[in-house]
Every structure is written in C-alpha cells, then in structure tokens.
Amino acid sequence: MTYPFDRSGTYAICVAGVLDKSWTDRLGGMTVSGPEVTPENPLPVTRLVGWVPDQAALAGILNTLYENHFALLSVQYLGAS
C-alpha cells in the first residue's frame, strides 16, 4: 500500500486525557469522542477522527495537541475521503 501523503484523507488520533467538544474548531473540525476508560486502561483516552486536507494541516493539529500538553498515543491513516 502506498500512502498518499500529498493528498487529503481521514485520520484517527488518540490522545491521553480529556478533550471536550469545544476542541473541534481548534483541531480543524475533527470529531471528538470519549474519553474512553476501561478496566485495562483506567486513564482517559480521547479519540479524534476527521478529514485532513494535507500533511501541513495534520502537523498543525498534532502541534496544537502538543502545545496543550496532550500525550499522543496514536495516529492512524484511515484512507482517502
């Protein structure tokens, strides 16, 4: 599989901590869900899913999370939109 990094796509990002729905605008329209807490992992994990126009926009989303001290757990490319 080749990854089309020069095109748009849908991404799922998981971070440690709690983000509420107000983060949607700050994160490029990503859908915020969670936090999820399980017996195996009692720490809250928030999942963000959404369309990203390019890698620069993805870097901006990740940088916003970093600047606000959210630990990045995973970034997954889900496919072209």
C-alpha positions as CSV (number, residue, x, y, z in Angstrom):
1,M,0.0,0.0,0.0
2,T,1.3,3.4,-0.8
3,Y,0.3,6.3,1.4
4,P,-0.9,9.4,-0.5
5,F,0.8,12.0,1.8
6,D,0.3,14.7,-0.8
7,R,-3.5,14.4,-0.7
8,S,-6.3,14.6,1.7
9,G,-7.5,11.8,3.9
10,T,-9.3,10.7,7.0
11,Y,-7.2,10.3,10.2
12,A,-7.9,8.9,13.7
13,I,-5.8,10.4,16.5
14,C,-5.8,9.1,20.1
15,V,-4.5,11.2,23.0
16,A,-4.2,10.7,26.7
17,G,-6.6,12.9,28.6
18,V,-10.0,14.6,28.2
19,L,-10.9,16.9,25.3
20,D,-14.4,18.2,25.2
21,K,-16.4,19.0,22.0
22,S,-15.2,22.7,22.1
23,W,-11.9,21.4,20.7
24,T,-13.5,20.6,17.4
25,D,-12.9,24.1,16.0
26,R,-9.3,24.3,17.2
27,L,-8.5,21.0,15.7
28,G,-9.6,21.6,12.1
29,G,-13.1,20.2,12.6
30,M,-12.1,16.8,13.9
31,T,-14.9,14.9,15.7
32,V,-14.1,14.4,19.4
33,S,-15.3,11.2,21.1
34,G,-14.6,9.8,24.5
35,P,-13.0,9.8,26.8
36,E,-12.8,6.0,27.0
37,V,-11.9,4.4,30.3
38,T,-11.6,0.6,30.5
39,P,-10.5,-1.7,33.4
40,E,-7.4,-2.5,31.4
41,N,-6.6,1.2,30.9
42,P,-8.1,3.4,33.7
43,L,-6.6,6.6,32.2
44,P,-8.9,8.5,29.9
45,V,-8.3,8.3,26.2
46,T,-9.9,10.7,23.7
47,R,-10.3,9.8,20.0
48,L,-10.3,12.4,17.3
49,V,-11.5,11.5,13.8
50,G,-11.8,13.6,10.7
51,W,-10.8,14.7,7.3
52,V,-7.4,16.4,6.9
53,P,-6.6,18.3,3.7
54,D,-2.9,17.7,3.7
55,Q,0.2,16.9,5.8
56,A,0.6,20.5,6.8
57,A,-2.9,20.5,8.3
58,L,-2.1,17.2,10.1
59,A,1.1,18.7,11.5
60,G,-0.9,21.7,12.7
61,I,-3.4,19.5,14.6
62,L,-0.6,17.5,16.2
63,N,1.3,20.7,17.1
64,T,-1.9,22.1,18.8
65,L,-2.2,18.9,20.9
66,Y,1.5,19.1,21.8
67,E,1.3,22.7,22.8
68,N,-1.6,21.9,25.1
69,H,0.3,19.1,26.7
70,F,-1.8,16.2,25.5
71,A,0.2,13.0,25.1
72,L,-0.1,11.5,21.7
73,L,-0.9,7.8,21.7
74,S,-1.6,7.0,18.1
75,V,-2.2,8.5,14.6
76,Q,-3.8,6.3,12.0
77,Y,-4.5,7.0,8.4
78,L,-8.0,5.6,7.6
79,G,-8.0,6.3,3.9
80,A,-8.9,8.8,1.2
81,S,-12.1,10.7,1.7
